[in-house]
Amino acid sequence: MDIFQEIYRDIDEDTVMEEERRYLMNTYRRLPVVLVRGRGVYVEDVKGKKYLDFISGIGVNNIGHCHPRLIENVKKQLETLIHVSNLYYTIPQVKLAKKLADLSGLDKAFFSNSGAEANEGAIKLARRYGKKMGIGEGEIITMERGFHGRTLATLAATPKVEYQEGFEPLPGGFKYVPFNDLDKLMESISSKTTGIMLEPIQGEGGIHLADREYLKGVRDICDERGILLIFDEVQCGIGRTGRMFAYQHYHIKPDILTLAKALGGGIPIGATLAKEEVAEAFTPGSHGSTFGGNPLASVSAYVTLSIVEDLLPHVEEIGNYFMRRLKDLERKYSFIREVRGMGLMVGMELSFQGGDIVKRMLEKGYLINCTAERVLRFLPPLIVEREHIDSLVDALDEVFSELER
Ligand SMILES: Cc1ncc(COP(=O)(O)O)c(C=O)c1O
């Protein structure tokens, strides 16, 4: 039998769910739907039901599902060379690094395979640079409500008790302060501090934007004290906010930047970018990854970035429209506490837990998500149009009014 056919045999929903329970570790609370294909802003389940995707695989499918230009180029690379490791030079990896340098204004890249790994790379790089230059004792200050990943070090950088519980001992050298509070940050800096790591827009924490003055203030403090500033743009980067990187709205630049999620258009790739001087702290053998920046992932990322570049003006325009429509709902329903966001990274905070709304929206054919218990999170593909937004907002309106009744 054809191997592909073998994989897609016995694909009724119940069998898939039963086998998932039997053969997979129980780490995810999945919604009861088996998705099999996607095109643009839509995905389809195994029964043929279509869903309008407003979560994009948690901020990954920024160019939509199965973008024809991505498929065309990735197919060519699949037929040419998939992987050889970093024992050798490969062309797409170098071209991708150059493109990221041009787009970010940072000089050098290290490639890995996920957001957590990109952050591990950033933490290691900061500490090694700190040792070399005599900056602090390797301590990194991170933010309350921040999220940096599930590996041990990134978990230690993520001050959420529920995530950390049971995994102790966690690596040391992290300290947490409230987000958007410059005074508390200043108080916490000591002779041990090597770096400050934050998301310019906190994603998992509930879509909280850094204040303009705050972020400028953090940059100034880092400059004055010679401390490294690390931005985690794993979720808010790659066009999500209407600029290629969220920090570009703030007219400042980090010393180290981490990317993943949307970077590869769905093919896993992470990147740690840094200024030349900082990047030089890594030397041959000091860090590495077997897969990192392989030809397949690098071509995928290069193509994705090119497509996103063209979409940036659209994101700004359509993001404003989306915000206006959600604000209409905010005025209508007293249980909506706040709608906040930038571009197409939007959160709607409710006065109650949002899990049930997510399920009702799923039944109506919309994929959204709830984070930080009460915040409905919307991360649609950047190709989303007004008609899709109208359709989603109308469906939400229906769910909310049913709820009020
Ligand atoms: C800001 C941020 N950093 C890091 C991560 C971890 O990325 P990954 O799940 O690819 O390891 C995430 C994932 O949600 C994230 O939102």
The ligand as a Tripos MOL2 file, in Angstrom:
@<TRIPOS>MOLECULE
LIG
   16    16     1     0     0
SMALL
NO_CHARGES

@<TRIPOS>ATOM
      1 C1          7.0570   34.6370   23.4180 C.3       1 LIG1
      2 C2          7.3100   33.1780   23.3030 C.ar      1 LIG1
      3 N1          8.5510   32.7080   23.5190 N.ar      1 LIG1
      4 C3          8.8440   31.4100   23.4160 C.ar      1 LIG1
      5 C4          7.8720   30.4830   23.1080 C.ar      1 LIG1
      6 C5          8.2210   29.0300   22.9890 C.3       1 LIG1
      7 O1          8.1990   28.6500   21.6700 O.3       1 LIG1
      8 P1          8.1790   27.0930   21.2720 P.3       1 LIG1
      9 O2          6.8580   26.5620   21.6920 O.co2     1 LIG1
     10 O3          8.3840   27.1050   19.7950 O.co2     1 LIG1
     11 O4          9.3070   26.4570   21.9900 O.co2     1 LIG1
     12 C6          6.5600   30.9210   22.8800 C.ar      1 LIG1
     13 C7          5.4980   29.9570   22.5730 C.2       1 LIG1
     14 O5          4.3340   30.2090   22.7320 O.2       1 LIG1
     15 C8          6.2720   32.2910   22.9840 C.ar      1 LIG1
     16 O6          5.0490   32.7660   22.7910 O.3       1 LIG1
@<TRIPOS>BOND
     1     1     2 1
     2     2     3 ar
     3     2    15 ar
     4     3     4 ar
     5     4     5 ar
     6     5     6 1
     7     5    12 ar
     8     6     7 1
     9     7     8 1
    10     8     9 2
    11     8    10 1
    12     8    11 1
    13    12    13 1
    14    12    15 ar
    15    13    14 2
    16    15    16 1
@<TRIPOS>SUBSTRUCTURE
     1 LIG1         1 GROUP 0 **** ****
